[in-house]
Amino acid sequence: MRAVDIIEKKRDGHALTREEIDFFVQGFTRGEIADYQAAAWAMAIYLRGMNEEETTNLTLSMAHSGEILDLASVSPRVLDKHSSGGVGDKTTLVVAPLIAALDLPFGKMSGRGLGFSGGTLDKLEAIPGWRANLSTEEFIAQLKRIGIVVAGQTHDLAPADGKLYALRDVTGTVSSLPLIAASIMSKKIAAGAQIIVLDVKVGKGAFMKTEEDATALAKLMVKIGQGAGRVVGAVISDMNQPLGNAVGNALEVVEAIETLKGRGPADFVEHCFAVAEQILLIAGVAQNEKDARAKLQGVWTSGKALQKFGDWIEGQSGTRRVLEDYAVLPRAQITEEVLAPRDGFIAAIQADEVGYTSVDLGGGRAKKGDSIDYAVGIVFKHKVGACVTRGEPLLALHANDRAKFDAAKARLLAAISLSDVPPAPLQLIHKIIR
Ligand code: URA
């Protein structure tokens, strides 16, 4: 078999066999197939798609590119959640400690920024010292000792996804249903959690733009997960405007900690509770949504979840001082407000544009291996539906370069539409799939 023949076969719209997919994935993982061939293959998949059988085979091949963790020695009920990618989506930073504070183990493999969407690992790495690159032994030890672990793909765990993910980020091949499904589910299968809730985003700031596509992605991932013996549910949630107020790595860490302290933005708090409730329900540890919410409220208001966040960060070598002193986080040299150009209601905030603005400020990567600027980003003062007057601050823009600041300001002003009439409210949770 030759890599080029497999690329051409997909380019010409034919379905690949399990052997061909395996040959490509394992060869790429071992370094025998070059990055440029893998990028061409990803583009062929992006353009031609894959059927359900091919997507399942791709997922399993990527999952088996490294070890498959068996977490039964930790617990028969390790919990996990995964987002399909959004803007301002720092949900894991709040949901993981909420769940673990209920003494339920939470173990997860996360990703970095992808296209316009932010990545959980990049956000957490804004905290000085925090480490994503854990060995299998460290992953299990942290889960046993602290009850929360979040790690990146490694040489041992889902290495094929680690390599392909970094290529997709910078080759225009992110928003492909089979590539997303395989990327997410290979990580979920490899990391070993038995119970998983998928948070599938829909809207302008998501890779799935319609509810139909988001539902198709969710159903396929649920089926792949169940086929691998996991209990999987999904939430289809809105991503037509950024989630919460903050977009940008360190800024999102602050917002997550503020949320754990009871001072988070209403939409973000509600979203975290909705996702965490589904986790408790499919895990069978809550009788109904009311019961689940009461349990979560208990550990939130008592401060137990906040302390769990500190334990988690410290356990992965990050500084716990971040809980009390945000000055330990990188801070941008320029922080200025952007003002409303006229009176009106905020009718729309184009979330993908906001995500790209954050990337252009330095918060994401333009090419594989780029370092990122953790300090930059945007903090909204108002969201869709708010009524603002001319000259009132719409947002605070954090930048480390004046030219980038000016470009970001223009792009953000173009991404925010003001109207004379109030817009229809955005629905946060579109659908639950169990
Ligand atoms: N999250 C992932 O892990 N992979 C994707 O492709 C998209 C979101």
Boltz pocket constraint, residues with backbone or C-beta under 6 A from the ligand:
constraints:
  - pocket:
      binder: B
      contacts: [[A, 83], [A, 84], [A, 85], [A, 110], [A, 111], [A, 114], [A, 174], [A, 179], [A, 180], [A, 181], [A, 183], [A, 184], [A, 187]]
      max_distance: 6.0
